[in-house]
Amino acid sequence: MSAPSDARAGRAAFNHPAFVIFEIARFLIVAAVEMQAVAVGWQVYEITHRPLDLGYVGLAQFLPGILLFPLSGHASDRFPRRHLLSACYGGYAVCFGLLLALTRLRLHSAELIYVVLVLTGVVRSFNGTASRSILPLLVPEKDFPNAVAWNATIFQAATILGPSFGGLVYAAAHGPAAVYVIAALIALGATISSFRIRPQFQPSLPQLPPARTMTMKSVFAGLHFIWSRKLILGAISLDLFAVLLGGAVALLPVYAGEILHTGPWGLGLLRTAPGVGAALMAILLAHRPLRGRSGPTLLWAVAGFGIFTIIFGLSRSLTLSLVALVLLGASDMVSVIIRATLTQLATPDEMRGRVNAVDMIFIGTSNEFGQFESGVTAQWFGTVPAVVLGGVGTLMVIALWAWLFPELRHAGPLHEIATPEFGGAAAAAGIESVGSSD
């Protein structure tokens, strides 16, 4: 195939207008949320000067996601997903406006900010399921892998640009108000863009009735299956505990202000650095896919995550801290890609939806709970010991998981892991298929 043909194939998803509009709206909303995260972290720390309160920032956004995920998933299956996206994007704009109003009141306490963050967590819970569910409807199946790749790339771009821009605006305006104004306007732009999303494609798989009744059995079927497949359980739980223990991002305002002696602009750079590393690694792996044994590679990648967390925790140089965070993000991207691929390929097709739902619940919310854990340990032991202990804990988890899950330790190349050998896994686990009646 000629080079121009390869280039066109690499941009296949952009031939579909609904996908283009969706990605524009998604880039705007992710950038706005990342700007808000920088402003809230710095604002809360300026008010309280307690690392524990930065942990509460993560906890306030963590709880709605873990409590409302079954409801938000049901809503994404019952109501038009583009309408849910529009409502969620508008909800973000309202939350940013509320943060602006609280800032104008010149608060001396962070309690009301936490209330708004809980509302933000509620919005994000519904937005996450709607955003994941609508993507297959925006492109034909043959272009879906390309859409997934670009979707991840655009998300990383937003997570890189959003914090940097938010930190610069905070520093230039000497406060969070301007950040919240811009974030609210960007969210409104995303809302307006989302009105034009028109899903045009339907999956070829048979469709289930739209308002299927949820039961305890159907909700926990994915968890049951994961527990029965040690390869999947090992991959998901390893990443889960690594994120929980290595949640140094929550303490970046402390490092920026008291250890590295920089300001909001430096905080923006610190928050951006992991995304830069993740994006660069994603591009590298897109051109040079992993060829070796996936299990050991996953363990070494998570080990790198722990080691670079320790280096960041001990660093007193902004340059070294940025390098450590870039390498931390690159290591995390390797583990994310391996875990996601292992989970998909080692799961029978009739179980993938529920298994991915469990993956989203635990992995998707562990970042915020990891922030809470980091805030608590920093309050108990101090900021630097908390980060270093988190990195050491990650290394200890790797050693323990390598012993507990030999299936993970011996997992071969990703392309050799296929579903046929697991064809009877669902039945063996005593789990009914998606289409069965309860």
N, C-alpha and C positions, 0 to 999 in steps of 0.2 A: 504494500500500500504506500502511496506517495506521502510525502510530508504534509502537504495541504490537507489530504484526506484524514491523516492522523490528527491534525489540529482540529478539523471539524468534528471528528468523533469525540475528541476531548471536551468539546463544548456542546455536546448533543442536548443536554438538558435545557440549555438556553434557547433552543428552538421552540420552546413551549411558553407562551406569554404568562400563563398562570404561575409557572415556576419562577419566572423572572420577578413578577410582582411579589410573590411570596418571599423570595430571598431579599428583596429590597426592604420589605416591611420587617422581616426578621432581623436583618442587619441593624436597622434603626432601633428596634426595641432592645436588642441585646446590648448595643452600645449605650443606650440610655440607662439600662439597668446597671451596667458596669460603672458608668459615671456616678450614679446614685450610691453605689457601694463604696466608692472612694470617699465621697462626701460624708456619708453616714458614719463610716469608721473613724474618720478624723474628727468629726463633730462630737460623737459620743465620747471619744477619748479626751477631747478638750474640756468637756463638761465634767467628767467623772475622774479622769486620770487613774483609772483602775483597769488592768488587763481583763479582769473578770467580766466587766461590762461589754468588752468586745466579744467575749464568748456568748453573752446573752443576745448579741446581734445575730449570731448564727443560729442560736436556739429558737429565737422568735420566728425565723423563716423556716426552720427545720420542722417544727411541730405540725403546721398546717399540711405540709406535703405528705407526712407519714400518716396523718389521720384522715385526709380527704382523698387519697389516691384512688380507692375503689369507686368513690362517688364521681370523681372527675373523669375516670375512665368510662364509667357508665354514661355520663353526660356526652362524652365525645362520640359514643356509639348511637345515642338517641337524637341529638340535635345536630343541625348543619354545622360542620366544623369551622367553616369560614366565619359563621356568625359568632361562634365561641371565641375565635381568634380576635375578631373585632372588639368583642366585649372585654376580653382580657387586656388587649392593648389599651383600650380606653380606661380600664381599671388601673393599669400602671400609671397613666397620666394623672388620674385622680390621686393616687398614692403619692406621687411626686409633688402634686399641688398641696397635699396635706403636710408633707415635710417642709415645704416652703412656708406655709402658714405657721407651723410650729417654730420655725427659725425666726420668723418675724416677732414672735412673742418673747424672744431672748430667754429661752428656758434655762433653768439652773438644775434641772433634773432630766434624765433620759427616759422616764417611764412612758410618756406619751409617744416618744419616738418608737419605742418597742411595740406599742399598739399598732402604729402604722406599718411597722415591719411585719407584724402578724398578718395584716391585711394584704401586704405585698406577697407573703408566702401563700395565702389563699389564691390570689390571682395566678401566681406562678404554677401552683398545682394544676389548675385547669388549663393553663396555657401549655404546659409541657405535654400533656396527653393529646390535646387538640393538634399541636404542632407536629408531633410524631405521626399521628394518625392521618393527617391530611396529605402528607408528602407523597405517598404512593398514588394519590388521585390526581396529581398535577403533571405526571409524565407517563408515557407508556412503559410497560414492564421492561422492554429492551433497553430503555434509557435510565432505568431506576438506579443501577449501580453508579452511573455517572452523576446522577442527581444527589446521591448520598455523599459522594466525594466532594462535590462542590458545596453541599450543605455544611459539611464539617469545616471546609476551608473558610467559608464566609463567616461561620460562627467564630473561628479562631481570629479572623481579622477584626471582628467586632470586639472580642475580648482583649485584643492588643491595643486598638485605638481608643476604646472607651475609657479605660482607666487613665491612660496618659493624658487625654484631653480633659478629663474630669479633674485630675490633679493640677494641670496648668490653669484651668479656669478658677479652681479654688484658691490657688496662690495669687492669681492676678486680681481676684475680687476680694481677697482677704476674708473669705467666709463661704459657707455652702449655699447661700441663697441663689447666686447666679447659676450654680451647677443644677439646682433643682428646677429653675426656670427653663434652662436649655433642655434638660432631660424631659420635662413635661411637654415642651414643644416638639421634641423629636418623637415622643410617644404618640402625640396627636398626629404627626405625619405618618407614623406607622399605622395608626388606626384608619386614617383616610385611605392609605394604600391598600389596606386589607379589604376594603369594600369592593375592590376590583378583582379579587381572586375568584376565579371561576373554575372549579374542578371539572375536568373533561374526561377523565379516564376512570374505569372501574377495574378492579382486580379480576383476573380470570377465574379465581377460585370461587366456589359456591358461596353465596352470601347468607348469613344468618339473619333471623328476624331482628329488626332494629332495637327493640326495647326488651331484650331477653332478661328474664328475672335473674338477679344475682342470689346465690346461696353461699353459705359458708364453705361448702364443699368445692364449688367452682372457684371461689376466691383463693383458697389455699391449695388448689391442685398444682399450680406452678411451684409452690414452695415444696410440696410433697415430692414432685418429680426431681427438683434440684437436690433434695436430700438423698434421693436414691441413686443419683449419678455423681460419684465422688470427683470425677474430673471437673464437672461444672461447679460443684460445690467448692472445691478447692480453689478454682480460679476466681470465683466471685468473692468468696470470703477473704482470700488473700488481699485482693485489692481493697476490700471494705476496711479491713483492719489497718492496712497501710495508710489509707486516707484518714481514718480516725486518729491514728497516733501521730501522723506527720502533718497535722493541720497548721503549719507555721504561718499560712497566709493571714489568719485571723489576727496575728500579733504584729503584722507589718506596721501599723501606726506607731506601736511602741518602738520598734526598731528604727523607723524613720525619724522619730522625734527625740529619743533618748539615747540610742546606741550609735546610730550612724550620723546623727546630728544634721539631718536634712529637713526639708519641709514638705508641704503637700505635693510639690512637683516630684520630689524624690519618692514619695509614697506611690504616686502614679506610675513611675518607672518600675518600682518594685513589684507592683501588682501586675504590670504588663509583662515582666520578664518570663514567668512560667509559660504564658501564652505564646511568646516568641519561640521559646524552646520547643513547645508542642507543635507549633505550625511548621517549623523547620524540619523537625523529625517526621511529621506527616508527609511533607513533600518528598523527603528522602526515601521514605518507605514506599511511597507511591511509585517512584522510579526504580527502586531496588527492594523488592519485597523480601521478607524474611524467608530464608531457605533452610535454616538449621532446625534442630529440635525445639519445638515451641515451649515445652515445659521448662527446661533449664533456662531458656532465654527469658521467659517470664520471671523466674526467680531472680535472675541477675538484674533484670530491669527494675524490679521492686527494691532490690538491694541498692542499686544506684540511687533510687529515690530516697532511701534512708540515709545513705552516705552524704548526699548533697544537702539533705536537711540538716545533718550535723555540721557540715562545713558552713552553711548559712548561719546556723545558730551561734557558732563561735566567731564569725567574721566581725571585724570592726571597720572594714573598708567597704564603701558603697560599690566600688567596682567589683570586688570579690563577691560581694553579696549578690549582685546582679548576675554574675557568671554562674554562681551556684544555683540561683533560681532558674536560669535558662536551662542548665543541665538537668535540674530537677524536673522541669516541665517536659524535656525531651525524654527522660527516663519514664515518666508517667505515660506519655503518649505510646511508647512501645508496649507497656503493660496493658493499656486500654485496648489497643488494636488486637493484641494476642487474646486477651480475655474475651472481647466481643466476638472474635472469630471462632474461638473454641466453643463459646456458648452457643453460637448459631449452628455450627457444623455438627456438634455432638448432641443436638436436640432434634428429635423427630419433628417434621413439619407441623403435625397436629398439636404439638405442645409449645411451639415457639412463641406464640402470643403471650401465654401465661408465664412462661419462663422469663421472657423479656420484661414483663410487668413486674415480676419480683426483682429482677436485676435493677430496674429503674427505681423501685422503692428504696432498696438498700444502698445502691451505689449513688443514685441521684441525690439522696438526702444526706449521705454520710459526710459530704463536704461541710454542711452547716453544723452537724453534730460534732464533727472534728474540730470546728472552730470553737464550739462550746467547751469541748474537752481541753483545748489549748488554753482558753481563757481561765478555766478552773485551775489547771496545773500551774499556769503562770502566777496566779494569785497565791497559790500555796508555796511554790518553790522559787519563784522568780522567772523572769522572761527567758533568759538564756538557758537556764537548766531545763525549763519546760520544753523548749525546742530540741535541745540535745537529747533529752530523755525520750522524746517522741521518735527521733531518728534511731536511737539505740533500740527502742521497743520494736520498731519496724524490722530491724535486723533479727531480733529474737523471734519475731513471728515467722520470718522466712525460714529460719532453721527448724522451727516447730512444724510448719506446714510441709516442708520437704520430707519430714519423717511421717506425719499423719496422712499425707496424700501421695503415696507412691505413683498413683495413676497420673498425677500432675507432673511429678518429677521425671517420669519416663515418657511423657507425651512427645510424639514425633512431629515432623513438619506439618504445618497447618494444612497443606493441600492433601495430606494423607488421612486426615480426620474427616470421615464422611458419615452420613446418617444411616446407611443400610445396616451396619453392624449394630445399630441401636434401634432397629425397626420395631422390635417388640418391647422396647423400654417402657413405653407408657403402660402397656398391659401388665408388664412385670411389676411395675410400681403400683398397680391397682388403681390407675387413673383413667377416667373415661375421656373419650375424645371430645373436642370442642362441640361437635354437633350432636352429642348424645343428650338425652333428656335426663333430668335429675329426678 
